[in-house]
Amino acid sequence: MDPNPLVPIATDAARRPPAPGRLELVRQFLNTFDVETGREDLAAPAQLATWLSERGLLRRGTMLAAADLATAIAFRESLRDVLEADAGHPDTRGSRATLDEIAARVPLRVRIGSGPLLEPVSDRGVDAAIGPLLAIAYQASVDGTWSRLKVCRNDTCRWAFYDSSRNRSGAWCRMAICGNRMKGRAFRRRRRATRAAAEQPAGG
């Protein structure tokens, strides 16, 4: 299979640039669900199969079942939660355990060839696609790019983006929109707290 990781996503136009190399496949997979708008690109097994095969992650013509779709969605959302946890948010959903459970069902092997490469053992069902995504995540953790794959800190957005800033301090997919929204919320919280403190009776 010959993956094409740079298939453009229209809704990315005003956001950050793509992740490098094959890590872009993971970023695009995460963004098949737009939390802000509720748009779901993987609403049915056939849609999942088409999305994966177009990116070289699944053999064309592979039929997927409802169970495959459920596994793919669980993998995607657990991965999103883990990226949030990596950025310092508490892992309140047990996402690491869920991700480990899914990964345990997708055995990988090392193939030397022209260079060491992780690849899935199975070429059946959705495991054939989750395997390469796990391998990409592992390789990114080795080469140092994984820590730059982040989820927008705006909890009504949660769009996956690649932080290309020099000091790796990026927190929002779009500073002009999500960044300003979050700053506005923080300002309003501080103002409410100040008012509440001022309204407290003396000595109370």
Buried (B, 14 or more C-beta within 10 A) or exposed (E): BEBEBBBEBEEBEEBBEBBBBBBBBBBBBBBBBBBBEEEEBBEEBEBBBBBBBEBBBBBEEBEBEEEBBEBBBBBBBBBBBBBBBBEEEEEEBEBBEBBEEBBEEBEBEEEEEEEEEBEBEBBEBBBBBBBBBBBBBEBBEEEEBBEBBBBBBBEEBBBBBBBEEEEEEBBBBBEEBBBEBBEEEEEEEEEEEEEEEEEEEEEE
